[in-house]
Amino acid sequence: MKVSELAKTLGFKVFSSGEDREAGGVYIGDLLSWVMGRANEDDVWLTIMSNLNVSAVAELADVACVVLCEGVEPDEALLKKAEEEKLWLLGSEKPLYGTALALAVHF
């Protein structure tokens, strides 16, 4: 399913958008070095991390999008960088587990 469809279907807040990629799976993690080495290309990355480093890790891991869970909002630097890089940066009010469950039916 395309990122835009996931965002609309699951009611995610769109902080920034980019190329409408096909999402291929889900990765949950907050330890950025761990995510870099383990997230797969085209994954939907679920995290509560909201600083500038998230955009760098998202680019290195080549994820389809990042979903900030638990009502987390991106800090100003992350939002600016995500907009510049055309990174899909989404928000969910649900906890990480609840967001993962909502996504599970789509993969």
C-alpha positions as CSV (number, residue, x, y, z in Angstrom):
1,M,0.0,0.0,0.0
2,K,1.2,3.5,-0.8
3,V,2.3,5.8,2.1
4,S,-0.5,8.3,1.3
5,E,-3.1,5.5,1.5
6,L,-1.8,4.3,4.8
7,A,-1.8,7.8,6.2
8,K,-5.4,8.4,5.1
9,T,-6.7,4.9,6.0
10,L,-5.2,5.0,9.5
11,G,-5.8,8.6,10.2
12,F,-2.1,9.6,10.6
13,K,-1.3,13.2,10.9
14,V,0.9,14.3,8.0
15,F,3.8,16.5,9.1
16,S,5.6,16.3,5.8
17,S,5.3,14.3,2.6
18,G,7.4,13.1,-0.3
19,E,7.4,10.5,-3.1
20,D,4.4,8.3,-2.6
21,R,6.2,5.0,-2.1
22,E,4.9,1.6,-1.6
23,A,5.4,0.5,2.0
24,G,6.8,-3.0,2.4
25,G,6.8,-3.7,6.1
26,V,7.0,-2.3,9.6
27,Y,10.0,-1.7,11.8
28,I,9.7,-0.5,15.4
29,G,12.7,1.0,17.1
30,D,14.1,4.0,18.9
31,L,17.8,3.2,19.1
32,L,18.9,5.0,15.9
33,S,22.1,3.0,15.3
34,W,20.0,-0.2,15.6
35,V,17.4,1.1,13.1
36,M,20.1,2.0,10.6
37,G,21.4,-1.6,10.6
38,R,18.1,-3.5,10.8
39,A,15.2,-1.5,9.2
40,N,14.5,-2.7,5.6
41,E,14.1,-0.5,2.6
42,D,10.5,0.6,2.2
43,D,9.6,-0.1,5.8
44,V,7.2,2.0,7.8
45,W,9.4,3.0,10.8
46,L,7.6,3.5,14.1
47,T,9.4,5.5,16.7
48,I,9.0,8.1,19.5
49,M,12.3,9.8,18.6
50,S,11.6,13.3,17.2
51,N,14.9,15.0,16.7
52,L,16.9,15.9,13.6
53,N,18.8,12.5,13.6
54,V,15.6,10.7,12.6
55,S,15.8,12.2,9.1
56,A,19.4,11.0,8.6
57,V,18.5,7.5,9.8
58,A,15.4,7.4,7.6
59,E,17.5,8.3,4.6
60,L,20.3,5.8,5.3
61,A,17.8,3.0,5.9
62,D,15.7,4.2,2.9
63,V,12.4,3.7,4.8
64,A,9.2,4.6,3.0
65,C,8.1,6.8,6.0
66,V,8.5,7.6,9.6
67,V,5.6,7.5,12.0
68,L,6.0,9.3,15.3
69,C,3.8,7.5,17.8
70,E,2.2,8.3,21.1
71,G,1.3,11.8,20.0
72,V,4.9,12.8,19.6
73,E,5.5,15.9,17.5
74,P,8.7,16.5,15.5
75,D,11.0,19.2,16.8
76,E,11.5,22.2,14.6
77,A,14.8,21.0,13.1
78,L,13.4,17.6,12.2
79,L,10.3,19.1,10.6
80,K,12.4,21.5,8.5
81,K,14.8,18.8,7.4
82,A,11.9,16.4,6.6
83,E,10.2,19.0,4.4
84,E,13.6,19.8,2.6
85,E,14.3,16.1,2.0
86,K,10.6,15.3,1.1
87,L,10.5,12.6,3.8
88,W,7.1,11.2,4.7
89,L,6.8,12.1,8.4
90,L,3.6,11.1,10.0
91,G,2.0,11.1,13.4
92,S,-0.1,8.6,15.4
93,E,-1.8,9.2,18.7
94,K,-1.6,5.5,19.4
95,P,1.2,3.8,21.3
96,L,3.9,2.0,19.2
97,Y,2.1,-1.4,19.7
98,G,-1.3,-0.1,18.8
99,T,0.1,1.6,15.7
100,A,1.8,-1.6,14.7
101,L,-1.4,-3.6,15.1
102,A,-3.3,-1.1,12.9
103,L,-0.6,-1.4,10.2
104,A,-0.4,-5.2,10.5
105,V,-3.6,-5.8,8.5
106,H,-2.0,-4.0,5.5
107,F,1.0,-6.3,5.2
